[in-house]
Amino acid sequence: MSENMKPVPLPRKYFTPTVIILCLIALVGIIFISARLLFGIGAVTNLSNQYPWGIWIGIDVAAGVALAAGGFTTAALGHIMHKEEYHLITRPALLTATLGYTFVASSVALDLGRYYYIWHPLIMWNGNSVLFEVGMCVMIYLMVLYIEFLPIITERFIGRVNLPGFLGKFNNQIDKLLRVLDKGLNKTMFVFIIAGVVLSCLHQSSLGTLMVIAGQKMHPLWQTPILPLLFLLSAVSVGFPMVIFESVITSKSFGLKPETNILSGLGRMVAPLLFIYLSFKIGDMVIRKTFVYLTEFNTASVMFVIEIVLGIVLPLRLFMSPSIRRSPLGLSIAAFLVIFGVFLNRMNNFIVAYTPPYQFTSYFPSIGEISVTAGFIALEVLLFRAFVMIFPIVSIPQPGTSKTKFSVRGV
């Protein structure tokens, strides 16, 4: 980390016109979540025995897991590969991953008919189930993310514990506990970082395995034995673009100048990753000769072409351009296209390509499903804003430094 940069809470006014709109979206989502919990999943969704999953799985879970990949990719880059210059972005990426996986777990619970049995995999093991492996990896990784976030909490409150009223007598004990916790985490954090990277690779690929066993229910353009590898490669490819996009948006929202040098360095790594992902995807299509399905003009062929052209080829070309990588706007556009491409890939695999046997009707998400998905996204953004205002997550230059990489402007 640069000597003149330090992560600090960002004191800003929380409510802005955009935040108020997000609050309204989140409120609508919470209303539909309450209705789902009170009246059952059939009351707010268009799911059925033929279509047992919809956008809550395809978008909230599958896409959510992929878009939270910035946590393990930056952890691997900054802590395992010891690229010290990228430590500036590890905390925001960690927060994004932590919030993302929290809402992924919440989405899984909502999508279960008996959501109150979500704890069953902890004691009812099934080693032959891919879904069991995914569930266990996600649960353990979520705990690892919480542990990785604990040093940020201890840094924020060590020496600053000031409970009100009669609780004040516990200030010293809590401060001592925080110091002991911080000391212990400093010695063992490398274990959790390595575990997080390993667990992420496991469940990112296993989500692809879920669709492999779907067999003929999936369209041939997406059904392939190497789907686990493609899911892992796409998750790795979208990790850095997600960090770039989140960093630019955060800088704009809080009146900070983006760390273009750092983000440009990340951008240089994205193009090779996208090229590898594209090579495997096109190579698999050529070997299996599924390109013949592109001659058919239907929803599947159109969505596949959009996924490849807008989600891989175009951002690959943009990230290869030095002028694009030097521009925060260019970086954010290129990163958004990668995010869009992976988002569309997961939606294509879990919804567009999936055709249940003996179907009589088609699936389209209800207003309730759409509202819950939009509400979760809004809640994640709102919580992200609150966390960076309370905890030392975003790094800014400190007073008295002669050379700065960030500049703080009024909001």
Sequence and secondary structure as in RCSB ss.txt:
>XXXX:A:sequence
MSENMKPVPLPRKYFTPTVIILCLIALVGIIFISARLLFGIGAVTNLSNQYPWGIWIGIDVAAGVALAAGGFTTA
ALGHIMHKEEYHLITRPALLTATLGYTFVASSVALDLGRYYYIWHPLIMWNGNSVLFEVGMCVMIYLMVLYIEFL
PIITERFIGRVNLPGFLGKFNNQIDKLLRVLDKGLNKTMFVFIIAGVVLSCLHQSSLGTLMVIAGQKMHPLWQTP
ILPLLFLLSAVSVGFPMVIFESVITSKSFGLKPETNILSGLGRMVAPLLFIYLSFKIGDMVIRKTFVYLTEFNTA
SVMFVIEIVLGIVLPLRLFMSPSIRRSPLGLSIAAFLVIFGVFLNRMNNFIVAYTPPYQFTSYFPSIGEISVTAG
FIALEVLLFRAFVMIFPIVSIPQPGTSKTKFSVRGV
>XXXX:A:secstr
  TTEEEE     S  HHHHHHHHHHHHHHHHHHHHHHH GGGT    SS    HIIIIIIIIHHHHTTHHHHHH
IIIIIS  GGGGGGHHHHHHHHHHHHHHHHHHHHHHSTTGGGTTGGGTS  TT HHHHHHHHHHHHHHHHHHHHH
HHHHHHHTTT    GGGGGGHHHHHHHHHHHHHHHHHHHHHHHHHHHHHHHHHHHHHHHHHHTTGGGB TTT  T
THHHHHHHHHHHHHHHHHHHHHHHHHHHHTB   HHHHHHHHHHHHHHHHHHHHHHHHHHHHHTGGGGGGS SHH
HHHHHHHHIIIIIHHHHHHT HHHHT HHHHHHHHHHHHHHHHHHHHIIIIISB  TT  S     HHHHHHHHH
HHHHHHHHHHHHHHHSS EEEE TT SS S  B   
